[in-house]
């Protein structure tokens, strides 16, 4: 890895030596593709690499302050390994909170593998540069994201090695990394600042009385416990948290609607054997629910395209294979 000003480069190929492209995965099948995600997560050093990168980002931020750093992640082709790594890294960093609950990161991804031609690449680089200097929006925090909604959760279910790496990394991010954040804050922040001497105390103003109006505004808008002004660390003004969100309507839900599933099965005249197999799959585990939903979506697509003649046979066979993989 090399460092230059506010930009840093991390080449992941030495830690993830197996190129998914050599295994037949196409160049367009980037980090959003299920097979690519599974193949990269399954590499032996994947969890260790992400842990190392996450800790480096946290430690560097706390030591040098929120200077708007950019991290360029590359691999041999820049289409598979680096894309999966940076998506998982951004999700992890956007979940990092300080001991008093403030966010430390606001990560945005600018994938160059989606840019075609040098001019398009230059536009993407310009956007990344502007984001580093002045982020135009706050990316939603992933701190409260359920484990089952995490990047790669469903895709790794078909690979024992990939799932092991996912679980190891998830445990690290929810436990060890948080302790490392606390340790890094107390290690890097000068003792005479008095910062975070009590995480239960509400600060009524900055710790330095000489701060001017310009920096008072920055402190009020800060998403971090710390900002650096001329090499001096300050704590943000604490504002009361007011939940001004409108009440959530009943339709804003992620729960599975069994009645909709049942209506769809009746519409396509699915026999009872296939129906039972589908619900057995959904009741098998959390992953089974998503597999069952995926099969229903595929069934709709195939029926619309007239690609199958016996929907019950296809659904029964697909559910049996999915149950065998998850059992």
Secondary structure by P-SEA (a helix, b strand, c coil): ccccccbbbbbccccccccccccccccccccccaaaaaaaaaccaaaaaaaaaaaaaaaaaaaccccbbbbbbbccccccaaaaaaaaaaaaaaaccccccccccccccccccccccaaaaaaaaaaaaaaaaccccccccccccccccccccccccccaaaaaaaaaaaaaaacaaaaaaaaaaaacccccccccccccccccccccccccaaaaaaaaaccccccccccbbbbccccccccccccccccccccccaaaaaaaaaaacccaaaaaaaaaaaaccaaaaaaaaaaaaaaaaaaaacccccaaaaaaaaaaaaaaaac
